Amino acid sequence: MVKKPQKFQDEEVKSLKDIQSEMDQVIIRFGQIAINREALSSQENQLRTQLSELKGKENNLAQSLTEKYGKGNFDLENNEINPVD
């Protein structure tokens, strides 16, 4: 005996479509998170490069000031260098 296809009830169809719609939204949100993660990763890399460059500038300036004024502690509030032995 061959069985005929049966129709779902309207409530069942609605439930299936609602679940599919929610699944689609979750998938979209996962995609958005992945895109945001990539953007944040790119920003993080740029900031690491910038930080590295700033540390290099700081070291160069400190070396230059040490050569000019000798070893000491820089006091930026009073615009002075306090020599150390």
C-alpha positions in Angstrom: 0.0 0.0 0.0 1.4 3.4 -1.1 1.1 6.1 1.4 0.0 9.5 0.3 1.8 12.7 1.4 0.2 14.3 4.4 -0.2 18.0 5.0 1.1 19.6 8.2 -1.3 21.5 10.3 -1.1 25.3 10.2 0.3 25.5 13.7 3.0 23.0 12.9 4.0 24.9 9.8 4.1 28.1 11.8 6.3 26.5 14.4 8.7 25.1 11.8 8.9 28.5 10.1 9.5 30.3 13.4 12.3 28.0 14.3 13.9 28.4 10.9 13.6 32.1 11.1 15.3 32.1 14.5 18.0 29.8 13.2 18.6 32.2 10.4 18.9 35.2 12.8 21.4 33.2 15.0 23.5 32.4 11.9 23.5 36.1 10.9 24.5 37.1 14.4 27.4 34.6 14.3 28.5 36.1 11.0 28.4 39.6 12.5 30.4 38.5 15.4 33.0 37.0 13.1 33.3 40.2 11.1 33.5 42.3 14.3 36.3 39.9 15.6 38.3 40.5 12.4 37.9 44.3 12.7 39.0 44.2 16.3 41.9 42.0 15.5 43.0 44.4 12.8 42.7 47.3 15.2 44.6 45.4 17.8 47.5 44.8 15.4 47.5 48.5 14.4 47.7 49.5 18.1 50.5 47.0 18.8 52.5 48.5 15.9 51.8 52.0 17.2 52.8 51.0 20.7 56.0 49.4 19.5 56.9 52.6 17.5 56.1 54.8 20.6 58.4 52.6 22.8 61.1 53.0 20.2 60.7 56.8 20.2 60.7 56.8 24.0 63.9 54.8 24.2 65.6 57.0 21.6 64.6 60.2 23.4 65.7 58.8 26.8 69.0 57.8 25.3 69.4 61.2 23.8 68.6 63.0 27.1 70.9 60.7 29.0 73.7 61.5 26.7 73.0 65.2 27.0 72.3 65.4 30.8 73.7 62.2 32.2 71.9 59.5 34.1 68.9 60.6 36.2 65.2 60.5 36.8 63.1 62.7 34.6 60.6 64.9 36.5 58.1 66.2 33.9 56.1 68.1 36.5 59.0 70.3 37.4 60.7 70.1 34.0 63.9 68.8 35.6 66.3 65.9 35.7 67.5 64.6 39.0 70.9 63.1 38.6 71.7 59.7 40.0 75.1 58.2 40.8 
